[in-house]
Amino acid sequence: MSMRSWFITGTVLAMLLANDAVAANPTPRFKAVAFDYFVIFNANSIVPEVDRVFPGKGLEFTTAWRIKQFDYCFLRSLTGDYADFSQITADSLDYTAAQMQLQLTPENRTHLLNAFLNLTPWPDVVPALQQLKAAGVRIIALSNLTPTQLRANADHAGLTNLFDDFVATDVNRSFKPEPRAYELEMTTLHLKKDEICFAAFGGWDAYGAKRFGYTTVWVNRFNLPEEKLGTSPDLTTSKLDSLVNFILRPSPR
């Protein structure tokens, strides 16, 4: 074989190997993914703590407390009467106790509010975040929680290093599903809408993000029905492996 033929053959082989490498490690469809925090942390992980305070009422109380948290976010958004999520969490706790006619002592009140700073991650979180980071996808949280609540939960669970940033809508005194809240993803990441995927916990959040213009995955942890608002997420799943596959799948050409 001549030197020229050897060079051509070697070049073609190198190109084939490079193409194989690209096929094996395709460029992800999105440069970043923004997670609502309850996609990461199990909102029901405080049930045992609530059960210690109110025996036999753990799940019922926790569910009612969470619904009232969201209600107060929506009401304060609509009326322009802002209070951060820490205050909303405390107010909704007090309301829920009164609604259920349960006596909430100052000590138990503090105990339950502290439990909200020590939520447990869902079991599929760590491998999913590690896989996304390995593929070069940037990872942020976008949540109505306060910066203190975001950081406390991440630090307690040992997840801090898996995130590029923690974005609280408190930064511009908004709450999802306000458009101003979703804008924080682009301003934080310095990316365009079509470069970001949003992972929602609530069906209402999936609706808000999709209406804003993000490609949206609804991680439906509690297998709830889709909101009847005329807009559907791009993908609905209860597990993060489906979300990871969706994000890492190469864009159609």
PyMOL commands that set and color helices and strands:
alter all, ss='L'
color gray80, all
select helices_A, chain A and resi 3-24+37-40+43-53+58-79+85-99+106-115+125-134+147-157+160-162+169-172+179-189+193-195+203-212+240-248
alter helices_A, ss='H'
color red, helices_A
select strands_A, chain A and resi 32-35+41-42+120-121+138-143+165-168+196-200+215-219+235-237
alter strands_A, ss='S'
color yellow, strands_A
deselect
rebuild
show_as cartoon
